[in-house]
């Protein structure tokens, strides 16, 4: 039986308390647009809603905090755009935690970088009309939205860049998606996203492949801003002052040979010296 003092001690040292005490650390990892207080509140709400996660985090708070740290670094929302999934590790007798970025989280990271204007991702069903060849800019996809679309047979994703161009188009067949699912640590769980929201995991798989071809980091935006500032500074910088050479000194790249100069002067003063226009034509 748990005593009152034991319950109080557990409350003060459990994962909820650790998250609260770590607000300063988490705030230092979060991107500037995410409020640390809100992030901590969302993390605690996620723990309250997920009994399995609470149990695992209580047993291994350090493992849970490592996963939450990754969520903070990305600036995503625990339990929404970033899912922390625990699973038992029978070898070490505890829990392991896997952080899974939701497909909406992957899209958010792409948008946050600032290089794209829109992201397109769709599942292709057996009843849809779909065509894409390497010489096409974008796929042609005509779903029968209100008919019997059939089984999921593929998925695709691409981004429209800020200049209007199209990124690389990612197209994956059902077999390719299933190979990704096969190596997922959580695919066999009864509450796995692959079982609860399979369509979302298909989209996430394609979008994750797309992130290899488009910027997804806030550092990209900062680098673009830094380059723009440097270019602006160069445009408004004062031109360098050019010092004119004194009249009695040779300018750059002029080589003066004193001996050759003296010989040229002597030849000019010679009685046999003549200019080209003085040559007689014999008349």
Buried (B, 14 or more C-beta within 10 A) or exposed (E): EEEEEEEEEEEEEBBBBBBEEBBEEBBEBBEEEBEBEEBBBBBBEBBEEBEEBBEBBBBBBEBBBEBBBBBBEBBBBBBEBBBBBBBEEEEEEEBBBEBBBBBBBBBBBBBBBBBBEEBBBBBBBEEBEBEBEEEEEEBEBEBEEEEEBEEBBBBBBBBBBEEEEEBEBBBBEBEBBEEBBEEBEBBEBEEBBBEEBBEBBBBBBBBBBBBEBBBBBBEBBEEBEEEEEEEEEEEEEEEEEEEEEEEEEEEEEEEEEEEEEEEEEEEEEEEEEEEEEEEEEEE
